[in-house]
């Protein structure tokens, strides 16, 4: 239970659960460009967009991402949006 593999699996599960929550609660016009998200140790939510165009749109929704993070119990201070493959 305290192995490195278990910690890695827990972190992956957290990312997947958080991403699913975001996708379900985002407006459908934004969810299409949302790929996944992760929380860094410095309490930054990193949102991954499907393209640079979507990244620009998702940056405007940073307040919504903060709100959704707090709703599911995550202590997030900032949001960064990145483009992912």
N, C-alpha and C positions, 0 to 999 in steps of 0.2 A: 504494500500500500504506500510506502514511502520511497519507492524506487523512482529513479529518473524517468522511467517509462510511464509510470503511473501519473507523475506530475505533468508530463507531456500530454498524456491522454486527457487529463483534467483541463488543461489549458485549451486543447483543441475542442473539447466539448463546450467550454465556456464561449469560445469564439463562434462556434456553430449555433449555439442557443441564442446568443446575443444577435447574431446576424439574422436568424429566423424571426426573432422578435421585431427587429427593425423593419424587415421586409413586410411583415404582416401589419405593422402599425403606420408605415409611411403612406402618404398619399400615393395612389396608384400611378400618378403622373411622374413621381420620383422613383418609385420602386423599380421601374424598368431599367434605370441606369445604375442601380445599387448592386454591387457584387457581394461584398462582405465587409466586416469590420473587426477591429481588434482593440484592446485597451493596453496601452503601454504602462510600464511601471511608474511613469511620471504623471499618470492620470489623464493621458491624452487618448481620446478616441480617434483611431485612424480608420477612416471610411475609404473603401476602395470602390472607385467608379469604373464603369465599363469603357469609357472613352474620355478624352479631354473635354469634349462638349458636355458630357454628363457631369464631369468633375466640377465644371463651372456652375452648373445648375445646383448640384448638391452642396456646394459651398454656401449658397444662399439659404440652405435649410439647416445650417449649423445649430441654430437655436432649437430646432425640432429634434435633432439628434441628441443634444444635451438633455432635453426634456425626456425623451424616450429612455435614455441611459439611466436617468435618475428613477424613472418609473419602475425599471426592473432591478433596482438596488445597486447600481454601479455608481461609484463616486468618480465622475468625470469632470475635469475642469476646462479642457479645451478640445476642439475638434480640428483635425487635419484631414483633408481630402486628397487622395492619391489616385492615380490611374493604374489599373492592374490588367495584366494579360488574361 
